Amino acid sequence: MTRHGKNCTAGAVYTYHEKKKDTASSGYGTQSIRLGKDAIKDFDCCCLSLQPCQDPVITPHGFLYDKKAILEYVLHQKTEIARKMKAYEKQKKAQKSSNQLEEKCKERESVERFKTGEKNIVSKPINPFTSLEEPSPGCSAGSSQSLPSFWIPSLTPEAKPTLIKKPSKAVLCPMSGQPIRMNELLDVKFTPLDPSLDRVALLTRQDRYVCAVTRDVLGNSVPCAVLRPSGAVVTLECVEKLIKKDMLDPISGDKLADKDIIPLQRGGTGFAACGVELKAKEARPVMQV
């Protein structure tokens, strides 16, 4: 008896392994894959550059950005909004002029129709047994209809220009889609694990920052929050067990409100979901029978 391998195609059943193998090699069908740890943004990295922040700032919705990166993004968006607004005003002006031209053409046509009607007034009696509009002997009955020949230049359809909608003047956050303002960005102060290390030596370490109160090591698997008065980063466990008892900022001593505690949006790991999509999907053509 021959040896039976897992890739043997002599079986009468199309197995799941064979189906996945053929789908991956053929290029058809939707393919999904689970993201690993290396594909997830770290909690202390910028949402735009995906690199550790040099001057971190946070939005009211908890998304972390590098100040330089978010300033460049806001400036670019304002430039695009100004360009779109200029194109919209140009289109609006062109539409206004075209409407005025159409009104003048309609007035001219109405005057021409009135003049033609005045010229056709005759004193002889009209024969009631004949129609008012009789075709000339040289013209056929269907000559007044448009020819269905698309290759004639006069009958070629023309594509109308795409209308530009009035752009919004608000700059939207690239992550949350909510309006973002520079005066709402809050400076974030991470507490380093070892203050004696410089920035380069700190970034090469896997554990870089700790909670400003409890000194617990921060990471992707540790929920964190930023305190608005001081900008310090603490764990949510510290917030629930210590800070919410007195609602005081332990760093600056200021009174806290619920909106002053901003949960830090973080990436997940390859093994635990953290409010982010951990599966990537690639839509490809599907073979239909």
C-alpha positions as CSV (number, residue, x, y, z in Angstrom):
1,M,0.0,0.0,0.0
2,T,1.3,3.5,-0.9
3,R,2.1,6.0,1.7
4,H,-0.7,8.6,2.4
5,G,0.4,12.2,2.6
6,K,-1.5,15.2,3.9
7,N,-1.3,16.8,0.4
8,C,-2.5,13.8,-1.4
9,T,-5.1,14.7,-4.1
10,A,-6.5,11.2,-4.6
11,G,-9.2,11.6,-1.9
12,A,-12.8,12.0,-2.8
13,V,-13.2,14.9,-0.3
14,Y,-11.9,18.5,-0.9
15,T,-10.4,19.1,2.5
16,Y,-10.2,22.4,4.3
17,H,-6.3,22.3,4.1
18,E,-6.5,21.8,0.3
19,K,-9.0,24.6,0.0
20,K,-6.9,27.1,1.9
21,K,-3.8,26.1,0.0
22,D,-5.5,26.5,-3.4
23,T,-7.1,29.9,-2.3
24,A,-3.7,31.3,-1.3
25,S,-2.0,30.2,-4.5
26,S,-4.8,31.1,-7.0
27,G,-5.3,34.7,-6.0
28,Y,-9.1,34.4,-5.7
29,G,-11.3,34.9,-2.6
30,T,-11.0,37.0,0.5
31,Q,-7.9,36.2,2.6
32,S,-7.7,37.2,6.3
33,I,-4.7,37.0,8.6
34,R,-4.2,37.7,12.3
35,L,-1.9,40.6,13.1
36,G,1.2,39.8,15.2
37,K,2.8,41.9,17.9
38,D,5.1,43.6,15.5
39,A,2.2,44.9,13.5
40,I,0.6,46.7,16.5
41,K,1.5,50.3,17.4
42,D,3.1,50.7,20.8
43,F,1.2,52.8,23.4
44,D,3.9,55.5,23.4
45,C,4.2,55.9,19.7
46,C,2.7,58.5,17.5
47,C,-0.5,57.6,15.5
48,L,0.9,59.2,12.4
49,S,4.6,58.4,12.3
50,L,4.3,55.2,14.3
51,Q,7.6,56.1,16.0
52,P,8.2,56.9,19.7
53,C,7.1,60.5,20.4
54,Q,9.8,63.1,21.1
55,D,7.2,65.8,22.2
56,P,4.0,63.8,22.8
57,V,0.6,65.4,22.9
58,I,-2.8,63.8,23.3
59,T,-6.3,64.7,21.9
60,P,-9.4,64.8,24.1
61,H,-10.3,61.4,22.7
62,G,-7.1,59.8,23.9
63,F,-5.0,59.5,20.7
64,L,-1.3,60.2,21.1
65,Y,0.6,62.2,18.5
66,D,4.0,63.7,18.1
67,K,3.7,67.5,18.2
68,K,5.7,68.0,15.1
69,A,3.8,65.3,13.1
70,I,0.3,66.6,14.1
71,L,1.3,70.2,13.3
72,E,2.4,69.2,9.9
73,Y,-0.8,67.3,9.4
74,V,-3.0,70.2,10.5
75,L,-1.0,72.6,8.2
76,H,-1.4,70.2,5.3
77,Q,-5.2,69.8,5.9
78,K,-5.7,73.6,6.1
79,T,-3.8,74.0,2.8
80,E,-6.1,71.4,1.2
81,I,-9.2,73.0,2.6
82,A,-8.1,76.4,1.2
83,R,-7.4,74.8,-2.2
84,K,-10.9,73.1,-2.2
85,M,-12.6,76.3,-1.1
86,K,-10.9,78.2,-3.9
87,A,-12.1,75.6,-6.5
88,Y,-15.6,75.7,-5.0
89,E,-15.8,79.5,-5.2
90,K,-14.5,79.3,-8.8
91,Q,-17.2,76.8,-9.6
92,K,-19.9,78.9,-7.9
93,K,-18.8,81.9,-9.9
94,A,-18.9,79.9,-13.2
95,Q,-22.4,78.6,-12.4
96,K,-23.6,82.1,-11.7
97,S,-22.3,83.4,-15.0
98,S,-23.7,80.4,-16.9
99,N,-27.1,81.0,-15.2
100,Q,-27.1,84.7,-16.3
101,L,-26.1,83.6,-19.8
102,E,-29.0,81.1,-19.9
103,E,-31.4,83.8,-18.8
104,K,-30.3,86.1,-21.5
105,C,-30.6,83.4,-24.1
106,K,-34.1,82.6,-22.9
107,E,-35.1,86.3,-23.2
108,R,-33.6,86.5,-26.7
109,E,-35.5,83.4,-27.7
110,S,-38.7,84.7,-26.4
111,V,-38.2,88.0,-28.3
112,E,-37.4,86.0,-31.5
113,R,-40.5,83.9,-31.1
114,F,-42.6,87.1,-30.6
115,K,-41.1,88.6,-33.8
116,T,-41.7,85.5,-35.8
117,G,-45.3,85.3,-34.6
118,E,-45.9,89.0,-35.5
119,K,-44.5,88.4,-39.0
120,N,-46.8,85.4,-39.6
121,I,-50.0,87.4,-39.1
122,V,-51.8,87.5,-42.4
123,S,-55.2,88.9,-43.5
124,K,-56.3,86.0,-45.8
125,P,-58.6,83.4,-44.2
126,I,-57.1,80.2,-42.9
127,N,-58.3,76.9,-44.3
128,P,-59.6,74.9,-41.4
129,F,-59.2,71.6,-43.3
130,T,-55.4,71.9,-43.5
131,S,-52.9,71.8,-40.6
132,L,-51.0,74.9,-39.6
133,E,-47.6,73.1,-39.9
134,E,-47.3,71.2,-43.1
135,P,-44.1,69.6,-44.0
136,S,-42.4,70.7,-47.1
137,P,-42.4,68.3,-50.1
138,G,-38.6,67.7,-49.9
139,C,-38.6,66.8,-46.2
140,S,-39.7,63.5,-44.8
141,A,-41.8,63.0,-41.7
142,G,-38.9,61.6,-39.6
143,S,-36.3,64.3,-40.6
144,S,-37.1,66.4,-37.6
145,Q,-36.1,63.6,-35.2
146,S,-32.5,63.4,-34.0
147,L,-30.4,60.7,-35.6
148,P,-29.3,57.9,-33.2
149,S,-25.8,57.9,-34.7
150,F,-23.3,58.4,-31.8
151,W,-20.4,58.9,-34.1
152,I,-21.7,62.2,-35.4
153,P,-19.9,65.0,-33.6
154,S,-23.0,67.0,-33.0
155,L,-24.8,64.0,-31.4
156,T,-21.8,62.8,-29.3
157,P,-22.8,62.9,-25.6
158,E,-20.8,65.1,-23.3
159,A,-19.9,64.3,-19.7
160,K,-21.0,67.0,-17.3
161,P,-18.3,68.3,-15.0
162,T,-18.4,66.9,-11.5
163,L,-19.8,69.3,-9.0
164,I,-17.6,70.2,-6.1
165,K,-19.3,70.2,-2.7
166,K,-18.6,73.0,-0.3
167,P,-15.7,71.7,1.9
168,S,-15.8,71.9,5.7
169,K,-13.4,74.2,7.3
170,A,-12.8,71.9,10.3
171,V,-9.7,69.8,10.5
172,L,-10.5,66.2,11.4
173,C,-8.5,63.9,13.6
174,P,-7.0,61.1,11.4
175,M,-7.9,58.5,14.0
176,S,-11.2,59.5,15.5
177,G,-12.6,61.6,12.6
178,Q,-13.7,64.3,15.1
179,P,-12.7,68.0,14.7
180,I,-9.2,68.7,16.2
181,R,-7.9,72.0,17.4
182,M,-4.4,72.9,18.5
183,N,-5.5,74.5,21.7
184,E,-7.2,71.2,22.8
185,L,-4.0,69.2,22.5
186,L,-2.5,68.3,25.9
187,D,1.2,67.8,26.6
188,V,2.0,64.4,27.9
189,K,4.8,63.7,30.4
190,F,5.9,60.1,30.5
191,T,7.9,59.0,33.6
192,P,11.0,57.1,32.5
193,L,11.9,53.8,34.1
194,D,15.5,54.9,34.6
195,P,16.0,58.7,34.7
196,S,19.7,58.4,34.3
197,L,19.4,57.0,30.7
198,D,19.4,59.3,27.7
199,R,16.8,59.1,25.0
200,V,18.6,56.7,22.7
201,A,19.4,54.3,25.5
202,L,15.8,54.6,26.7
203,L,14.3,53.7,23.3
204,T,16.4,50.6,23.0
205,R,14.8,49.1,26.1
206,Q,11.6,47.1,25.9
207,D,10.2,48.6,29.2
208,R,10.7,52.4,29.0
209,Y,8.1,54.1,31.1
210,V,6.4,53.6,34.5
211,C,3.3,54.9,36.2
212,A,3.9,58.3,37.8
213,V,2.3,57.2,41.1
214,T,2.7,53.5,41.6
215,R,5.8,53.0,39.5
216,D,4.3,50.1,37.6
217,V,5.8,49.3,34.2
218,L,3.7,50.6,31.4
219,G,3.0,48.6,28.2
220,N,0.5,47.7,25.6
221,S,-1.3,45.3,27.9
222,V,-1.6,47.9,30.7
223,P,-4.5,50.3,30.4
224,C,-3.3,53.9,31.0
225,A,-4.8,57.3,31.4
226,V,-3.4,60.9,31.2
227,L,-4.3,63.5,33.9
228,R,-5.1,66.8,32.3
229,P,-3.7,69.2,34.9
230,S,-0.2,67.7,35.1
231,G,-0.1,65.6,31.9
232,A,1.2,62.6,33.9
233,V,0.6,59.1,32.6
234,V,-0.8,56.7,35.2
235,T,-2.5,53.3,35.1
236,L,-6.2,52.9,35.1
237,E,-5.9,50.7,38.1
238,C,-4.2,53.6,40.0
239,V,-7.1,55.8,38.8
240,E,-9.8,53.5,40.1
241,K,-8.1,52.6,43.4
242,L,-6.3,55.8,44.4
243,I,-7.1,58.9,42.4
244,K,-10.9,58.6,42.2
245,K,-11.2,58.5,46.0
246,D,-10.2,62.2,46.4
247,M,-10.3,63.3,42.7
248,L,-7.0,65.2,43.2
249,D,-4.1,65.2,40.8
250,P,-1.3,63.5,42.9
251,I,1.4,65.4,40.9
252,S,0.1,68.9,40.8
253,G,-2.5,68.7,43.5
254,D,-5.3,70.2,41.4
255,K,-8.9,69.2,41.6
256,L,-10.0,66.7,39.0
257,A,-13.2,66.2,37.0
258,D,-14.2,63.2,35.0
259,K,-13.2,64.9,31.7
260,D,-9.7,65.5,33.2
261,I,-9.0,61.8,33.1
262,I,-8.3,60.9,29.5
263,P,-7.9,57.1,28.8
264,L,-4.9,56.6,26.5
265,Q,-5.8,54.7,23.3
266,R,-3.3,51.9,22.9
267,G,-2.5,49.2,20.5
268,G,-3.0,45.6,21.2
269,T,-0.9,42.5,21.2
270,G,-1.1,39.5,18.9
271,F,-2.9,37.5,21.7
272,A,-5.3,39.9,23.4
273,A,-7.7,42.4,21.9
274,C,-7.5,46.0,23.1
275,G,-10.3,47.7,21.3
276,V,-8.5,47.5,17.9
277,E,-9.0,45.3,14.9
278,L,-6.5,42.6,15.0
279,K,-7.3,41.0,11.7
280,A,-6.3,42.2,8.3
281,K,-8.4,41.3,5.3
282,E,-7.5,41.4,1.6
283,A,-10.5,41.4,-0.8
284,R,-9.6,39.6,-4.1
285,P,-11.7,38.5,-7.2
286,V,-14.0,35.6,-6.6
287,M,-14.5,32.8,-9.1
288,Q,-18.2,32.3,-9.7
289,V,-19.8,29.2,-11.3
